[in-house]
Amino acid sequence: MRDRDLQDLAGGLLLAALGVAVALYARRYGFGTPARMGPGFFPQVLGWILAGLGVAIAVPAWFRQGPKTVLRGKNAVYVLGAIVLFALTLKPLGLVLSCFGASFVATLADEEISWRGRLLVSAGVAAVTVAIFIGGLQMVLPVWPFER
């Protein structure tokens, strides 16, 4: 058996599984019609689209040879740790500091980026996040620790 493109195969299957799960969960809500969409219309349609894209990625990956897959546990810990850090610090620290901290921890997975680069990336992610979620979407989130 030849080596398959395991990265794309696993990624495509995960996308397909996530899409199916979202689409099936969204069936709990009213679907409606395209003219009068119900609350389940958009997530259900997007879930099936995501599932289709996942299959479109996985099927060709089954038939082509790919690079040898190497799992770097340290990098996975940094990325997952960044997600946990964001979840735990959003309310007490606010959006800016929690995004900055999570982004900084996530950049530790890349060994080629400089410390100055890590700081710039983290500041940029925090600024874009605030611009999108607070400025654009008008979400009610604490921006700084002293805003409750």
C-alpha positions, -999 to +999 in steps of 0.1 A: +000+000+000+014+033-010+015+064+013-016+085+010-019+122+016-029+118+052-029+155+060-055+163+034-074+131+040-077+137+078-085+174+073-112+166+047-127+139+068-128+162+099-144+190+078-170+166+065-178+153+100-180+188+114-203+199+086-226+169+090-228+174+128-237+211+123-263+204+097-279+176+117-279+197+149-294+227+130-324+205+121-337+212+156-346+247+144-372+257+118-358+256+083-382+279+066-379+287+029-353+307+010-377+336+009-385+334+046-355+317+063-360+301+096-333+300+123-320+267+111-318+276+074-283+292+074-265+268+097-280+237+080-271+249+045-236+259+056-231+226+074-239+206+042-217+229+022-188+223+046-194+186+045-193+187+007-161+206+007-146+182+032-154+153+009-140+172-021-107+175-001-106+139+012-115+119-020-086+132-041-062+128-011-071+091-009-057+086-044-025+107-042+007+103-024+015+128+002+043+139+025+052+118+056+030+130+084+048+142+115+029+152+146+046+177+167+031+174+201+047+206+215+030+226+187-004+210+194+000+219+231+007+255+223-023+259+199-047+241+222-033+260+252-040+292+233-076+283+229-080+274+265-062+305+276-086+327+255-116+309+270-104+313+306-093+349+303-120+366+281-142+377+310-116+386+335-090+403+312-112+415+284-111+410+246-078+428+239-056+412+265-071+377+261-067+378+223-032+392+227-022+364+251-038+336+231-022+348+199+012+351+216+009+315+230-001+302+196+029+319+179+052+299+202+044+269+179+064+286+151+100+284+159+111+306+131+093+338+142+112+363+163+100+377+196+093+410+179+072+392+153+053+374+180+044+407+196+034+423+163+013+394+153-004+393+187-011+430+186-025+428+151-048+399+159-061+417+190-067+449+169-085+431+141-106+411+166-118+442+183-125+459+150-146+430+138-165+420+169-168+453+187-168+478+158-183+458+130-207+433+147-215+455+177-210+426+201-213+433+238-180+420+252-156+435+278-128+451+258-105+458+288-104+443+324-119+474+340-150+473+317-176+451+333 
